[in-house]
């Protein structure tokens, strides 16, 4: 049986079980720990995000990408030092290869920071979004989606702390009042105009937890010990996966998992909305003091010379953005000596 013939074995977790009494809570936390450690991806129900809001997000995602190209390019991501805006098909890269998708990157609605002397470069990641003039209703729906998705993942983060035998609030200082959040609205065109199978290349998410809303078109795959398996769209569920910061905090007990999206067949297309919860940009990721039993199973975070994991959250986030969007790096970060050098970035984060 080839890799892609494997059937999905992604676990399904109902977050409502956490409130179903002590015995069921204990079972749920064991299932959560197993799902996160063994696969790194799982479906969730009981997350509290209204179906109507999910439907609105996907509907407006389709409407945005149906706009004429000049309307989308009016909010080109290259305009923004905060990496907010529209990216055309094949203009973002994963591990040096072009991704066959277009996207709209958004985040918390913020003011541009005052970059005083000595302010770290990653402060530029804070700032306002760019919104499409032809689709004004998108702003309210995306901000509502971000608020609900953030609340769901912060709640899940408390569950993870308990699953690791920590105090429920052990991970909350990483987020504080202003976690670094991002939303990507995504469109994967079909293969009628490309030979590329890379909708988005194999990668790991850089934050704490990610939440994915999919339409009915398959394409998402996750790498497991048994090979690549499908994370097929499943009605009335969202998908959660572990990010690299949670891998760092758990000393590798939990693992961020490689995943990718394959280009849809010709004359098909795929839409999705991904939400990423990361720590405050000024935070430093601690190593949790795991119990003796769990610590014995912690393997330490993965060490990849092509993707150094930095405990300084701001530097880690900037590393990812600069690598993915060289157009933004050239326009807004030409003064930054590490813009094209990951080793230099790692060194600066420790200065």
Buried (B, 14 or more C-beta within 10 A) or exposed (E): EEEEEBEBEBBEBBBEBBEEEEEBBEEBBEBBBBBBBBBBBBBBBBBEBEEEBBEBBBEBBBBBBEBEEEBBBBBBBBBBBBBBBBBBBBBBBBEEEBBBBBBBBBBBBBEEBEEEEEEBBBBBBBBBBBBBEBBEEBBEBBBBBBBBBBEBBBEBBBBBBBBBBBEEEBBBEBBEEEBBBBBBBBBBBBBEEBEBEBBBBBBBBBBBBBBBBBBEBBBBBBBBEEEBBBBBBBEEBBBBBBBBBBBBBBBBBBBBBBBBBBBBEEEBBBBBBBBBBBBBBBBBBEBBEBEEEBBEEBEEBBEEEEBBBBBBBBBBBBBBBBBBBBBBBEBBBEEBEBBBEBEEBBEBBEE
